[in-house]
Amino acid sequence: MAPLLVMTRGQLPGGTRPGIDHIAASDDLQAARVWSWPSEVGGRQVSDHEGAGADLTAAS
């Protein structure tokens, strides 16, 4: 995916396992924060994988 930077590699804060959904951006953007949410809510399975989110900002 070069020259894109994948900012959601590995296990993210809020998740319980490495994710399969990814967010990538060009070098003029950077991730101020990345996070995940679990596939289970209140003991109920809501998906077969965890979600991924990112707050992006313009690079300096």
N, CA, C and O atoms as a Tripos MOL2 file, in Angstrom:
@<TRIPOS>MOLECULE
protein
  240   239    60     0     0
PROTEIN
NO_CHARGES

@<TRIPOS>ATOM
      1 N           0.8130   -1.1990    0.0000 N.3       1 MET1
      2 CA          0.0000    0.0000    0.0000 C.3       1 MET1
      3 C           0.8560    1.2630    0.0000 C.2       1 MET1
      4 O           0.3370    2.3640    0.1870 O.2       1 MET1
      5 N           2.1430    1.1150   -0.2050 N.am      2 ALA2
      6 CA          3.0110    2.2890   -0.2220 C.3       2 ALA2
      7 C           2.4790    3.2780   -1.2580 C.2       2 ALA2
      8 O           2.0290    2.8470   -2.3200 O.2       2 ALA2
      9 N           2.5110    4.5430   -1.0010 N.am      3 PRO3
     10 CA          3.1370    5.2420    0.1090 C.3       3 PRO3
     11 C           2.1990    5.5080    1.2900 C.2       3 PRO3
     12 O           2.4660    6.4130    2.0800 O.2       3 PRO3
     13 N           1.1250    4.7570    1.4310 N.am      4 LEU4
     14 CA          0.1990    4.9780    2.5420 C.3       4 LEU4
     15 C           0.7250    4.3670    3.8330 C.2       4 LEU4
     16 O           1.4280    3.3570    3.8140 O.2       4 LEU4
     17 N           0.3790    4.9890    4.9480 N.am      5 LEU5
     18 CA          0.7380    4.4950    6.2670 C.3       5 LEU5
     19 C          -0.5010    3.8550    6.8910 C.2       5 LEU5
     20 O          -1.5240    4.5170    7.0660 O.2       5 LEU5
     21 N          -0.4070    2.5700    7.2240 N.am      6 VAL6
     22 CA         -1.5090    1.8780    7.9010 C.3       6 VAL6
     23 C          -1.3660    2.1570    9.3850 C.2       6 VAL6
     24 O          -0.3860    1.7400   10.0030 O.2       6 VAL6
     25 N          -2.3270    2.8550    9.9620 N.am      7 MET7
     26 CA         -2.2140    3.2890   11.3570 C.3       7 MET7
     27 C          -2.9680    2.4010   12.3350 C.2       7 MET7
     28 O          -3.0230    2.7030   13.5270 O.2       7 MET7
     29 N          -3.5400    1.3250   11.8550 N.am      8 THR8
     30 CA         -4.3390    0.4550   12.7240 C.3       8 THR8
     31 C          -3.7810   -0.9640   12.7510 C.2       8 THR8
     32 O          -4.5390   -1.9310   12.6730 O.2       8 THR8
     33 N          -2.4770   -1.0920   12.8590 N.am      9 ARG9
     34 CA         -1.8460   -2.4220   12.9100 C.3       9 ARG9
     35 C          -1.8660   -2.9680   14.3310 C.2       9 ARG9
     36 O          -1.7990   -2.2120   15.3000 O.2       9 ARG9
     37 N          -1.9590   -4.2720   14.4420 N.am     10 GLY10
     38 CA         -1.8840   -4.9210   15.7490 C.3      10 GLY10
     39 C          -3.1400   -4.7190   16.5790 C.2      10 GLY10
     40 O          -4.2000   -4.3750   16.0570 O.2      10 GLY10
     41 N          -3.0040   -4.9380   17.8660 N.am     11 GLN11
     42 CA         -4.1270   -4.7680   18.7910 C.3      11 GLN11
     43 C          -4.1950   -3.3110   19.2230 C.2      11 GLN11
     44 O          -3.2140   -2.7630   19.7270 O.2      11 GLN11
     45 N          -5.3290   -2.6930   19.0330 N.am     12 LEU12
     46 CA         -5.5170   -1.2760   19.3350 C.3      12 LEU12
     47 C          -6.1190   -1.0730   20.7170 C.2      12 LEU12
     48 O          -6.7510   -1.9830   21.2540 O.2      12 LEU12
     49 N          -5.9300    0.1090   21.3030 N.am     13 PRO13
     50 CA         -6.5720    0.4050   22.5880 C.3      13 PRO13
     51 C          -8.0820    0.2110   22.4940 C.2      13 PRO13
     52 O          -8.7110    0.6600   21.5360 O.2      13 PRO13
     53 N          -8.6550   -0.4520   23.4790 N.am     14 GLY14
     54 CA        -10.0890   -0.7310   23.4980 C.3      14 GLY14
     55 C         -10.4590   -2.0800   22.9220 C.2      14 GLY14
     56 O         -11.5680   -2.5650   23.1450 O.2      14 GLY14
     57 N          -9.5540   -2.6900   22.1900 N.am     15 GLY15
     58 CA         -9.8260   -3.9870   21.5840 C.3      15 GLY15
     59 C          -9.3100   -5.1210   22.4410 C.2      15 GLY15
     60 O          -8.6150   -4.9100   23.4350 O.2      15 GLY15
     61 N          -9.6640   -6.3270   22.0340 N.am     16 THR16
     62 CA         -9.2300   -7.5070   22.7770 C.3      16 THR16
     63 C          -8.3530   -8.4360   21.9490 C.2      16 THR16
     64 O          -7.8400   -9.4360   22.4500 O.2      16 THR16
     65 N          -8.1860   -8.0890   20.6580 N.am     17 ARG17
     66 CA         -7.3490   -8.9020   19.7670 C.3      17 ARG17
     67 C          -6.9430   -8.0490   18.5640 C.2      17 ARG17
     68 O          -7.5390   -6.9980   18.3270 O.2      17 ARG17
     69 N          -5.9400   -8.4880   17.8050 N.am     18 PRO18
     70 CA         -5.5570   -7.7350   16.6170 C.3      18 PRO18
     71 C          -6.7360   -7.6080   15.6510 C.2      18 PRO18
     72 O          -7.4900   -8.5590   15.4440 O.2      18 PRO18
     73 N          -6.8810   -6.4300   15.0690 N.am     19 GLY19
     74 CA         -8.0060   -6.1890   14.1730 C.3      19 GLY19
     75 C          -7.7470   -6.6200   12.7460 C.2      19 GLY19
     76 O          -6.6070   -6.8560   12.3460 O.2      19 GLY19
     77 N          -8.8350   -6.7200   11.9790 N.am     20 ILE20
     78 CA         -8.7300   -7.0120   10.5480 C.3      20 ILE20
     79 C          -9.2180   -5.8280    9.7140 C.2      20 ILE20
     80 O          -9.0280   -5.8170    8.4980 O.2      20 ILE20
     81 N          -9.8430   -4.8330   10.3450 N.am     21 ASP21
     82 CA        -10.2250   -3.5990    9.6550 C.3      21 ASP21
     83 C          -9.0880   -2.6080    9.8230 C.2      21 ASP21
     84 O          -8.5340   -2.4680   10.9130 O.2      21 ASP21
     85 N          -8.7410   -1.9200    8.7420 N.am     22 HIS22
     86 CA         -7.5980   -1.0180    8.8080 C.3      22 HIS22
     87 C          -7.9140    0.3430    8.2130 C.2      22 HIS22
     88 O          -8.7840    0.4830    7.3530 O.2      22 HIS22
     89 N          -7.1840    1.3400    8.6910 N.am     23 ILE23
     90 CA         -7.2760    2.7010    8.1870 C.3      23 ILE23
     91 C          -5.8760    3.0930    7.7330 C.2      23 ILE23
     92 O          -4.9070    2.9290    8.4750 O.2      23 ILE23
     93 N          -5.7740    3.6090    6.5200 N.am     24 ALA24
     94 CA         -4.4860    4.0470    5.9730 C.3      24 ALA24
     95 C          -4.6390    5.4740    5.4770 C.2      24 ALA24
     96 O          -5.7230    5.8830    5.0620 O.2      24 ALA24
     97 N          -3.5490    6.2300    5.5200 N.am     25 ALA25
     98 CA         -3.5730    7.6210    5.0630 C.3      25 ALA25
     99 C          -2.2390    7.9860    4.4380 C.2      25 ALA25
    100 O          -1.2230    7.3340    4.6780 O.2      25 ALA25
    101 N          -2.2580    9.0430    3.6300 N.am     26 SER26
    102 CA         -1.0200    9.5520    3.0370 C.3      26 SER26
    103 C          -0.2270   10.2980    4.0990 C.2      26 SER26
    104 O          -0.7290   10.5460    5.1950 O.2      26 SER26
    105 N           1.0080   10.6520    3.7760 N.am     27 ASP27
    106 CA          1.8730   11.2670    4.7800 C.3      27 ASP27
    107 C           1.4920   12.7030    5.1320 C.2      27 ASP27
    108 O           2.1110   13.2960    6.0160 O.2      27 ASP27
    109 N           0.4850   13.2820    4.4630 N.am     28 ASP28
    110 CA          0.0310   14.6110    4.8600 C.3      28 ASP28
    111 C          -1.0440   14.5520    5.9440 C.2      28 ASP28
    112 O          -1.5510   15.5860    6.3790 O.2      28 ASP28
    113 N          -1.3860   13.3510    6.3720 N.am     29 LEU29
    114 CA         -2.2970   13.1430    7.5040 C.3      29 LEU29
    115 C          -1.5890   12.3130    8.5610 C.2      29 LEU29
    116 O          -0.7410   11.4820    8.2380 O.2      29 LEU29
    117 N          -1.9310   12.5320    9.8100 N.am     30 GLN30
    118 CA         -1.4080   11.6900   10.8820 C.3      30 GLN30
    119 C          -2.5430   11.3620   11.8390 C.2      30 GLN30
    120 O          -3.5320   12.0880   11.9360 O.2      30 GLN30
    121 N          -2.3780   10.2720   12.5300 N.am     31 ALA31
    122 CA         -3.3900    9.8330   13.4910 C.3      31 ALA31
    123 C          -3.1380   10.4970   14.8330 C.2      31 ALA31
    124 O          -2.0950   10.2850   15.4530 O.2      31 ALA31
    125 N          -4.0920   11.2990   15.2790 N.am     32 ALA32
    126 CA         -4.0060   11.8860   16.6080 C.3      32 ALA32
    127 C          -4.3620   10.8380   17.6550 C.2      32 ALA32
    128 O          -3.8750   10.8730   18.7850 O.2      32 ALA32
    129 N          -5.2280    9.8990   17.2510 N.am     33 ARG33
    130 CA         -5.6600    8.8300   18.1510 C.3      33 ARG33
    131 C          -6.2210    7.7000   17.3080 C.2      33 ARG33
    132 O          -6.9310    7.9510   16.3340 O.2      33 ARG33
    133 N          -5.9160    6.4660   17.6650 N.am     34 VAL34
    134 CA         -6.5310    5.2820   17.0570 C.3      34 VAL34
    135 C          -7.1340    4.4410   18.1650 C.2      34 VAL34
    136 O          -6.6330    4.4440   19.2900 O.2      34 VAL34
    137 N          -8.1980    3.7240   17.8620 N.am     35 TRP35
    138 CA         -8.8610    2.9150   18.8690 C.3      35 TRP35
    139 C          -9.6510    1.7920   18.2010 C.2      35 TRP35
    140 O          -9.8180    1.7500   16.9830 O.2      35 TRP35
    141 N         -10.1160    0.9060   19.0340 N.am     36 SER36
    142 CA        -10.9280   -0.2210   18.5970 C.3      36 SER36
    143 C         -12.0860   -0.3820   19.5560 C.2      36 SER36
    144 O         -12.0640    0.1610   20.6610 O.2      36 SER36
    145 N         -13.0860   -1.1140   19.1450 N.am     37 TRP37
    146 CA        -14.1470   -1.4960   20.0620 C.3      37 TRP37
    147 C         -14.4080   -2.9830   19.8810 C.2      37 TRP37
    148 O         -14.3030   -3.5140   18.7750 O.2      37 TRP37
    149 N         -14.7500   -3.6490   20.9780 N.am     38 PRO38
    150 CA        -14.8790   -5.1050   20.9390 C.3      38 PRO38
    151 C         -16.0640   -5.5780   20.1100 C.2      38 PRO38
    152 O         -17.0090   -4.8330   19.8520 O.2      38 PRO38
    153 N         -15.9830   -6.8370   19.7020 N.am     39 SER39
    154 CA        -17.0510   -7.4440   18.9060 C.3      39 SER39
    155 C         -18.1970   -7.9490   19.7760 C.2      39 SER39
    156 O         -19.2050   -8.4400   19.2680 O.2      39 SER39
    157 N         -18.0350   -7.8250   21.0790 N.am     40 GLU40
    158 CA        -19.0620   -8.2850   22.0170 C.3      40 GLU40
    159 C         -19.4860   -7.1110   22.9050 C.2      40 GLU40
    160 O         -18.6450   -6.3880   23.4390 O.2      40 GLU40
    161 N         -20.7920   -6.9380   23.0520 N.am     41 VAL41
    162 CA        -21.3270   -5.8560   23.8850 C.3      41 VAL41
    163 C         -22.3330   -6.4590   24.8620 C.2      41 VAL41
    164 O         -23.3060   -7.0880   24.4480 O.2      41 VAL41
    165 N         -22.1010   -6.2690   26.1370 N.am     42 GLY42
    166 CA        -23.0200   -6.7910   27.1430 C.3      42 GLY42
    167 C         -23.1940   -8.2920   27.0890 C.2      42 GLY42
    168 O         -24.2790   -8.8100   27.3540 O.2      42 GLY42
    169 N         -22.1040   -9.0030   26.7380 N.am     43 GLY43
    170 CA        -22.1760  -10.4540   26.6610 C.3      43 GLY43
    171 C         -22.7980  -10.9800   25.3710 C.2      43 GLY43
    172 O         -22.9730  -12.1890   25.2140 O.2      43 GLY43
    173 N         -23.1310  -10.0860   24.4550 N.am     44 ARG44
    174 CA        -23.7560  -10.4830   23.1880 C.3      44 ARG44
    175 C         -22.8080  -10.2170   22.0260 C.2      44 ARG44
    176 O         -22.2860   -9.1100   21.8870 O.2      44 ARG44
    177 N         -22.5860  -11.2220   21.1990 N.am     45 GLN45
    178 CA        -21.7310  -11.0870   20.0160 C.3      45 GLN45
    179 C         -22.4640  -10.2270   18.9840 C.2      45 GLN45
    180 O         -23.5560  -10.5870   18.5450 O.2      45 GLN45
    181 N         -21.8680   -9.0840   18.5910 N.am     46 VAL46
    182 CA        -22.5110   -8.1840   17.6380 C.3      46 VAL46
    183 C         -21.8140   -8.1670   16.2760 C.2      46 VAL46
    184 O         -22.3430   -7.6200   15.3090 O.2      46 VAL46
    185 N         -20.6400   -8.7630   16.2090 N.am     47 SER47
    186 CA        -19.8970   -8.8350   14.9470 C.3      47 SER47
    187 C         -18.8930   -9.9740   15.0350 C.2      47 SER47
    188 O         -18.6270  -10.5030   16.1140 O.2      47 SER47
    189 N         -18.3410  -10.3430   13.8840 N.am     48 ASP48
    190 CA        -17.3120  -11.3840   13.8980 C.3      48 ASP48
    191 C         -15.9080  -10.7910   13.9530 C.2      48 ASP48
    192 O         -14.9250  -11.5310   13.9190 O.2      48 ASP48
    193 N         -15.8030   -9.4600   14.0380 N.am     49 HIS49
    194 CA        -14.5000   -8.8130   14.1980 C.3      49 HIS49
    195 C         -14.6740   -7.4750   14.9060 C.2      49 HIS49
    196 O         -15.7820   -6.9500   15.0140 O.2      49 HIS49
    197 N         -13.5530   -6.9350   15.3880 N.am     50 GLU50
    198 CA        -13.5960   -5.6640   16.1120 C.3      50 GLU50
    199 C         -13.5230   -4.4900   15.1460 C.2      50 GLU50
    200 O         -12.9530   -4.6060   14.0610 O.2      50 GLU50
    201 N         -14.0940   -3.3750   15.5370 N.am     51 GLY51
    202 CA        -14.0530   -2.1750   14.7170 C.3      51 GLY51
    203 C         -12.7680   -1.3980   14.9370 C.2      51 GLY51
    204 O         -12.0330   -1.6550   15.8910 O.2      51 GLY51
    205 N         -12.4980   -0.4430   14.0490 N.am     52 ALA52
    206 CA        -11.3140    0.4110   14.1700 C.3      52 ALA52
    207 C         -11.7090    1.8470   13.8700 C.2      52 ALA52
    208 O         -12.4990    2.1100   12.9640 O.2      52 ALA52
    209 N         -11.1520    2.7700   14.6410 N.am     53 GLY53
    210 CA        -11.4180    4.1910   14.4210 C.3      53 GLY53
    211 C         -10.1390    4.9850   14.5240 C.2      53 GLY53
    212 O          -9.1650    4.5320   15.1240 O.2      53 GLY53
    213 N         -10.1370    6.1750   13.9370 N.am     54 ALA54
    214 CA         -8.9670    7.0510   14.0180 C.3      54 ALA54
    215 C          -9.4120    8.5000   13.8950 C.2      54 ALA54
    216 O         -10.2740    8.8290   13.0810 O.2      54 ALA54
    217 N          -8.8150    9.3610   14.7100 N.am     55 ASP55
    218 CA         -8.9440   10.7990   14.5650 C.3      55 ASP55
    219 C          -7.7330   11.2590   13.7750 C.2      55 ASP55
    220 O          -6.5970   11.0650   14.2080 O.2      55 ASP55
    221 N          -7.9690   11.8700   12.6100 N.am     56 LEU56
    222 CA         -6.8850   12.2950   11.7420 C.3      56 LEU56
    223 C          -6.6880   13.8010   11.8080 C.2      56 LEU56
    224 O          -7.6490   14.5580   11.9400 O.2      56 LEU56
    225 N          -5.4510   14.2250   11.7160 N.am     57 THR57
    226 CA         -5.1160   15.6570   11.6750 C.3      57 THR57
    227 C          -4.1310   15.8830   10.5250 C.2      57 THR57
    228 O          -3.4610   14.9590   10.0630 O.2      57 THR57
    229 N          -4.0680   17.1280   10.0830 N.am     58 ALA58
    230 CA         -3.1000   17.4810    9.0370 C.3      58 ALA58
    231 C          -1.6980   17.4650    9.6280 C.2      58 ALA58
    232 O          -1.4710   17.9920   10.7170 O.2      58 ALA58
    233 N          -0.7680   16.8650    8.9140 N.am     59 ALA59
    234 CA          0.6150   16.8070    9.3720 C.3      59 ALA59
    235 C           1.2380   18.2060    9.2880 C.2      59 ALA59
    236 O           0.8810   19.0100    8.4270 O.2      59 ALA59
    237 N           2.1560   18.4690   10.1820 N.am     60 SER60
    238 CA          2.8260   19.7880   10.2050 C.3      60 SER60
    239 C           3.9210   19.8460    9.1750 C.2      60 SER60
    240 O           4.5930   20.8690    9.0450 O.2      60 SER60
@<TRIPOS>BOND
     1     1     2 1
     2     2     3 1
     3     3     4 2
     4     3     5 am
     5     5     6 1
     6     6     7 1
     7     7     8 2
     8     7     9 am
     9     9    10 1
    10    10    11 1
    11    11    12 2
    12    11    13 am
    13    13    14 1
    14    14    15 1
    15    15    16 2
    16    15    17 am
    17    17    18 1
    18    18    19 1
    19    19    20 2
    20    19    21 am
    21    21    22 1
    22    22    23 1
    23    23    24 2
    24    23    25 am
    25    25    26 1
    26    26    27 1
    27    27    28 2
    28    27    29 am
    29    29    30 1
    30    30    31 1
    31    31    32 2
    32    31    33 am
    33    33    34 1
    34    34    35 1
    35    35    36 2
    36    35    37 am
    37    37    38 1
    38    38    39 1
    39    39    40 2
    40    39    41 am
    41    41    42 1
    42    42    43 1
    43    43    44 2
    44    43    45 am
    45    45    46 1
    46    46    47 1
    47    47    48 2
    48    47    49 am
    49    49    50 1
    50    50    51 1
    51    51    52 2
    52    51    53 am
    53    53    54 1
    54    54    55 1
    55    55    56 2
    56    55    57 am
    57    57    58 1
    58    58    59 1
    59    59    60 2
    60    59    61 am
    61    61    62 1
    62    62    63 1
    63    63    64 2
    64    63    65 am
    65    65    66 1
    66    66    67 1
    67    67    68 2
    68    67    69 am
    69    69    70 1
    70    70    71 1
    71    71    72 2
    72    71    73 am
    73    73    74 1
    74    74    75 1
    75    75    76 2
    76    75    77 am
    77    77    78 1
    78    78    79 1
    79    79    80 2
    80    79    81 am
    81    81    82 1
    82    82    83 1
    83    83    84 2
    84    83    85 am
    85    85    86 1
    86    86    87 1
    87    87    88 2
    88    87    89 am
    89    89    90 1
    90    90    91 1
    91    91    92 2
    92    91    93 am
    93    93    94 1
    94    94    95 1
    95    95    96 2
    96    95    97 am
    97    97    98 1
    98    98    99 1
    99    99   100 2
   100    99   101 am
   101   101   102 1
   102   102   103 1
   103   103   104 2
   104   103   105 am
   105   105   106 1
   106   106   107 1
   107   107   108 2
   108   107   109 am
   109   109   110 1
   110   110   111 1
   111   111   112 2
   112   111   113 am
   113   113   114 1
   114   114   115 1
   115   115   116 2
   116   115   117 am
   117   117   118 1
   118   118   119 1
   119   119   120 2
   120   119   121 am
   121   121   122 1
   122   122   123 1
   123   123   124 2
   124   123   125 am
   125   125   126 1
   126   126   127 1
   127   127   128 2
   128   127   129 am
   129   129   130 1
   130   130   131 1
   131   131   132 2
   132   131   133 am
   133   133   134 1
   134   134   135 1
   135   135   136 2
   136   135   137 am
   137   137   138 1
   138   138   139 1
   139   139   140 2
   140   139   141 am
   141   141   142 1
   142   142   143 1
   143   143   144 2
   144   143   145 am
   145   145   146 1
   146   146   147 1
   147   147   148 2
   148   147   149 am
   149   149   150 1
   150   150   151 1
   151   151   152 2
   152   151   153 am
   153   153   154 1
   154   154   155 1
   155   155   156 2
   156   155   157 am
   157   157   158 1
   158   158   159 1
   159   159   160 2
   160   159   161 am
   161   161   162 1
   162   162   163 1
   163   163   164 2
   164   163   165 am
   165   165   166 1
   166   166   167 1
   167   167   168 2
   168   167   169 am
   169   169   170 1
   170   170   171 1
   171   171   172 2
   172   171   173 am
   173   173   174 1
   174   174   175 1
   175   175   176 2
   176   175   177 am
   177   177   178 1
   178   178   179 1
   179   179   180 2
   180   179   181 am
   181   181   182 1
   182   182   183 1
   183   183   184 2
   184   183   185 am
   185   185   186 1
   186   186   187 1
   187   187   188 2
   188   187   189 am
   189   189   190 1
   190   190   191 1
   191   191   192 2
   192   191   193 am
   193   193   194 1
   194   194   195 1
   195   195   196 2
   196   195   197 am
   197   197   198 1
   198   198   199 1
   199   199   200 2
   200   199   201 am
   201   201   202 1
   202   202   203 1
   203   203   204 2
   204   203   205 am
   205   205   206 1
   206   206   207 1
   207   207   208 2
   208   207   209 am
   209   209   210 1
   210   210   211 1
   211   211   212 2
   212   211   213 am
   213   213   214 1
   214   214   215 1
   215   215   216 2
   216   215   217 am
   217   217   218 1
   218   218   219 1
   219   219   220 2
   220   219   221 am
   221   221   222 1
   222   222   223 1
   223   223   224 2
   224   223   225 am
   225   225   226 1
   226   226   227 1
   227   227   228 2
   228   227   229 am
   229   229   230 1
   230   230   231 1
   231   231   232 2
   232   231   233 am
   233   233   234 1
   234   234   235 1
   235   235   236 2
   236   235   237 am
   237   237   238 1
   238   238   239 1
   239   239   240 2
@<TRIPOS>SUBSTRUCTURE
     1 MET1         2 RESIDUE 1 A MET
     2 ALA2         6 RESIDUE 1 A ALA
     3 PRO3        10 RESIDUE 1 A PRO
     4 LEU4        14 RESIDUE 1 A LEU
     5 LEU5        18 RESIDUE 1 A LEU
     6 VAL6        22 RESIDUE 1 A VAL
     7 MET7        26 RESIDUE 1 A MET
     8 THR8        30 RESIDUE 1 A THR
     9 ARG9        34 RESIDUE 1 A ARG
    10 GLY10       38 RESIDUE 1 A GLY
    11 GLN11       42 RESIDUE 1 A GLN
    12 LEU12       46 RESIDUE 1 A LEU
    13 PRO13       50 RESIDUE 1 A PRO
    14 GLY14       54 RESIDUE 1 A GLY
    15 GLY15       58 RESIDUE 1 A GLY
    16 THR16       62 RESIDUE 1 A THR
    17 ARG17       66 RESIDUE 1 A ARG
    18 PRO18       70 RESIDUE 1 A PRO
    19 GLY19       74 RESIDUE 1 A GLY
    20 ILE20       78 RESIDUE 1 A ILE
    21 ASP21       82 RESIDUE 1 A ASP
    22 HIS22       86 RESIDUE 1 A HIS
    23 ILE23       90 RESIDUE 1 A ILE
    24 ALA24       94 RESIDUE 1 A ALA
    25 ALA25       98 RESIDUE 1 A ALA
    26 SER26      102 RESIDUE 1 A SER
    27 ASP27      106 RESIDUE 1 A ASP
    28 ASP28      110 RESIDUE 1 A ASP
    29 LEU29      114 RESIDUE 1 A LEU
    30 GLN30      118 RESIDUE 1 A GLN
    31 ALA31      122 RESIDUE 1 A ALA
    32 ALA32      126 RESIDUE 1 A ALA
    33 ARG33      130 RESIDUE 1 A ARG
    34 VAL34      134 RESIDUE 1 A VAL
    35 TRP35      138 RESIDUE 1 A TRP
    36 SER36      142 RESIDUE 1 A SER
    37 TRP37      146 RESIDUE 1 A TRP
    38 PRO38      150 RESIDUE 1 A PRO
    39 SER39      154 RESIDUE 1 A SER
    40 GLU40      158 RESIDUE 1 A GLU
    41 VAL41      162 RESIDUE 1 A VAL
    42 GLY42      166 RESIDUE 1 A GLY
    43 GLY43      170 RESIDUE 1 A GLY
    44 ARG44      174 RESIDUE 1 A ARG
    45 GLN45      178 RESIDUE 1 A GLN
    46 VAL46      182 RESIDUE 1 A VAL
    47 SER47      186 RESIDUE 1 A SER
    48 ASP48      190 RESIDUE 1 A ASP
    49 HIS49      194 RESIDUE 1 A HIS
    50 GLU50      198 RESIDUE 1 A GLU
    51 GLY51      202 RESIDUE 1 A GLY
    52 ALA52      206 RESIDUE 1 A ALA
    53 GLY53      210 RESIDUE 1 A GLY
    54 ALA54      214 RESIDUE 1 A ALA
    55 ASP55      218 RESIDUE 1 A ASP
    56 LEU56      222 RESIDUE 1 A LEU
    57 THR57      226 RESIDUE 1 A THR
    58 ALA58      230 RESIDUE 1 A ALA
    59 ALA59      234 RESIDUE 1 A ALA
    60 SER60      238 RESIDUE 1 A SER
